[in-house]
Amino acid sequence: ESKIGGELVLVALAPFMAKMGVSAGGNLAKIVEVGPALILQEFGNLGTILVSLPVALLLGLKKEAIGACYSINRDANLGLTTDIYGADAAETRGTFAVYIVGSVIGTVFVTLLVGAVASLNIFHPLALGMASGVGSGSMMTAAAATLGQVYPEYAEDIVIMGGASDMLTGVTGIYMGTFIGLPLTRKLYAFLEPRLGRRGKRA
């Protein structure tokens, strides 16, 4: 049932993804207008490393923390970690754990998070739309749908920006993870683990 459910999610999302592609193509001028913001937001994703890695080490994770914290850990990231470290490595186990958790509760979490952030009224709706493109089609769909309910006048533009952002994240995210995310996480791990890791604190 779990395997079939995962395949049916792709079937259910396919029409929506096709609609996003058509909308993005028809509104190319808007996407080009905010192009630099769409590209630069990928650097913002690196900020999560600074938050998640210390938490993971305080919880007692070891090298699993490297794989778990360097990215959002969707399909491409799982392939990257497996290719670099091997299927049985601790880093790959960390990536796979986040992949599974994201698949199970990611859409629910993103929906609640987007609703809470939108209620603060400190970000423009289109900025929130771009931020919803995290590299996961299901999470982006959930976030864009929630934002469309909060800002109905921007609903179509939110979907366009979310879809474009999600596509760019999928393309650039693998390079960001390979050349910046993983190396940065490894360096931070080497620095923080002796100080925050449970074994290090006992020593």
Secondary structure by P-SEA (a helix, b strand, c coil): caaaaaaaaaaaaaaaaaaaaaaaaaaaaaaaaaaaaaaacccccccccccaaaaaaaacccaaaaaaccccccaaaaaaaaaacccccaaaaaaaaaaaaaaacaaaaaaaaaaaaaaaccccaaaaaaaaccccaaaaaaaaaaaaaacccaaaaaaaaaaaaaaaaaaaaaaaaaccaaaaaaaaaaacccccccccccc
